Amino acid sequence: KQWYQRRVAITAGSYGSVNLWIHGTYYERTQCLCGTWDGDSGNDFQDRNDNNVGSPNAMAAAWKVANDDGCPNPPDPTDPCEEVDRATRNWAEQYCSRYKQEPFKSCPVDVTQY
């Protein structure tokens, strides 16, 4: 089948990322690492009992299977802004500020959280 005829497509992205495309018939029907696809980002990090958890790592820990192979838990994510010098941070803030203005300002996604 062509990619647009499939209901779910998973591809490997760059730098170890994974891209997931889900057909619209699954709207409000996802759970687990896909989050809850319903337009409410406040309920995307949930455990197996639909309780909101505080972070992506907490959600992943709630869904992981038995750790019989002895793999360590992943480290907590770090704030990339704390790992760079002031000049780099100033450049990034200036570069990203354009996405907080029109025409992007009216987008339904709050880019200030990224």
C-alpha positions as CSV (number, residue, x, y, z in Angstrom):
1,K,0.0,0.0,0.0
2,Q,1.0,3.6,-0.5
3,W,1.8,5.5,2.7
4,Y,-1.5,7.5,2.5
5,Q,-3.5,4.2,2.3
6,R,-2.1,3.0,5.6
7,R,-3.6,3.7,8.9
8,V,-0.3,3.9,10.8
9,A,3.2,4.5,9.5
10,I,6.4,4.5,11.5
11,T,9.7,5.6,10.0
12,A,13.1,6.2,11.5
13,G,14.1,9.8,11.5
14,S,17.5,11.5,11.9
15,Y,19.5,11.3,15.2
16,G,17.6,8.4,16.5
17,S,14.2,10.0,16.3
18,V,11.1,8.1,15.2
19,N,8.3,9.6,13.1
20,L,4.8,8.4,13.6
21,W,1.9,9.1,11.3
22,I,-1.6,8.1,12.4
23,H,-4.7,8.1,10.2
24,G,-7.5,10.5,11.4
25,T,-9.8,7.6,12.2
26,Y,-7.7,7.2,15.3
27,Y,-8.4,10.7,16.7
28,E,-9.4,10.4,20.4
29,R,-8.4,6.7,20.3
30,T,-4.7,6.7,21.1
31,Q,-2.9,5.9,24.3
32,C,0.6,5.1,25.6
33,L,3.7,6.7,24.0
34,C,1.5,8.3,21.3
35,G,-0.2,10.4,24.0
36,T,-3.9,11.0,23.8
37,W,-4.5,12.5,20.4
38,D,-7.5,14.8,21.2
39,G,-6.1,18.3,20.9
40,D,-5.6,18.6,24.6
41,S,-1.8,18.6,25.4
42,G,-2.6,18.5,29.1
43,N,-3.4,14.8,29.0
44,D,-0.6,13.5,26.8
45,F,1.5,12.2,29.6
46,Q,-0.6,9.5,31.3
47,D,0.1,6.2,33.0
48,R,-1.7,2.9,32.4
49,N,-4.6,4.1,34.6
50,D,-5.2,7.4,32.8
51,N,-3.6,9.4,35.6
52,N,-1.6,12.4,34.4
53,V,2.1,12.2,35.2
54,G,4.6,15.0,35.2
55,S,7.1,14.3,32.5
56,P,7.9,12.2,29.4
57,N,10.3,10.1,31.5
58,A,7.6,9.4,34.1
59,M,5.2,8.4,31.4
60,A,7.7,6.1,29.8
61,A,8.5,4.5,33.1
62,A,4.8,3.8,33.7
63,W,4.4,2.0,30.4
64,K,7.7,0.1,30.3
65,V,7.7,-3.7,30.4
66,A,9.7,-5.8,32.9
67,N,13.3,-4.8,33.0
68,D,14.7,-8.3,33.0
69,D,17.7,-7.4,30.8
70,G,19.2,-5.0,33.4
71,C,19.1,-1.9,31.2
72,P,19.3,1.3,33.3
73,N,16.6,3.9,33.4
74,P,17.2,6.9,31.1
75,P,18.5,10.1,32.7
76,D,16.1,12.9,33.3
77,P,16.0,15.4,30.4
78,T,18.1,18.5,30.7
79,D,17.3,22.0,29.6
80,P,19.4,22.7,26.6
81,C,19.5,26.4,27.4
82,E,21.4,25.7,30.6
83,E,24.1,23.8,28.6
84,V,25.2,26.6,26.3
85,D,27.1,29.9,26.7
86,R,25.2,33.2,26.8
87,A,26.1,34.2,23.2
88,T,24.6,30.9,21.8
89,R,21.5,31.4,24.0
90,N,21.0,35.0,22.8
91,W,21.3,33.8,19.2
92,A,18.7,31.0,19.7
93,E,16.3,33.4,21.5
94,Q,16.6,35.9,18.7
95,Y,16.2,33.2,16.0
96,C,13.2,31.6,17.6
97,S,11.5,34.9,18.4
98,R,10.3,35.1,14.8
99,Y,8.0,32.2,15.4
100,K,6.3,34.1,18.2
101,Q,5.2,36.8,15.8
102,E,2.8,36.9,12.9
103,P,2.0,34.9,10.8
104,F,2.8,32.2,13.4
105,K,1.4,34.1,16.4
106,S,-2.2,33.1,15.6
107,C,-1.3,29.3,15.2
108,P,-3.1,27.0,17.7
109,V,0.2,25.6,18.9
110,D,1.9,27.5,21.6
111,V,5.5,27.7,20.3
112,T,6.7,29.4,23.5
113,Q,6.9,26.0,25.2
114,Y,9.5,24.7,22.8
